[in-house]
């Protein structure tokens, strides 16, 4: 085991908090500092587009841990302090109050930030959904206006659309692709999701783009490229996220759509990255990948923290089977495995009325992934096939369509 | 050993069902975890602890 005097974790995100916990559980006894640009207690993001948005959950319910957890961990929590630069050679972080933090080991977990709508002035009614204040502000403006236009039919936009609609708001969703989530879920699942939102009264407008936001001092509507005006005071922009790496620009670390890491999540000696910000080398894919998924943050943080404390010969490559879930209305979408565009796909079950779909995915003669909608037990069965990398032909035989 | 689950937290990845299938399953209704037995004997304690450890959302609580 390698011992470190002082370990700093930048970003009290899910990945940051889990990394700090793993460091203690794996025997780190020196100083442990968790630095967060956000002033709130570290919180969980999935409820921001769900239970927090509807008001079912209050702010404390989304905290990752209770405040006394951090003192029990002997973890020094620096909230509301943004890391602005890193010197990996002198092993020093600079914070936005010009304080330097020296470290022996560092975990970068600064996450990602929403992509901004291009060429658009910053009006109060244009909202994003990444932080707890974002979610509270969106909740109150949807409540107040009774109407919201969501730009981008990704997971966050669709979840927010579903919850806002359920609360009685009029909801429109604008998506430039032909269907929501098509690139992520494939044609059958995206058609099912489109129908689900339409049936629930969401005005889903695909294959059309936003021309511009109307309004001078505040939003009055969204003008589409086909000329349509969607009148609204509140716009939610959900067009993806970019890794938060600006603070590393002069660090000398290799940054290319994420902090470039090796198979062990190391970006440099003693410096590791985890979660949305990390682009690591996947040994099974033979390529660098970055995932903005909740379970990836958990698993990668654990692996990165464990590897930091292990001698080089004992480190374990990070090579997970990715898992994504999304709850919209009363359906649950579950996706397992890395998805590549030329994967083999076999539809095992498709029932659009019951909103049920079961798909198996494979590559190079092996089962590599699964997608289910409203079929949790089937998901479990297919997961076993994925984990065992079952032969594609025998899996197809045992699971007739 | 007593077992408690927080169904709201469950993300349905099913690690617990793989590790301790006689204690956990997923509901056909909503895909969230269902606790099959709330008590574990010493023989089963290790599997239940492992299920709790492998839960990414910390939805399983074990009271020794």
Interface residues (C-beta under 8 A of the other chain):
Chain A: X46 X51 X294 X295 X298 X299 X323 X325 X330 X332 X334 X374 X376 X377 X379 X380 X383 X384 X387
Chain B: X8 X11 X12 X13 X14 X17 X18 X25 X26 X27 X28 X30 X31 X56
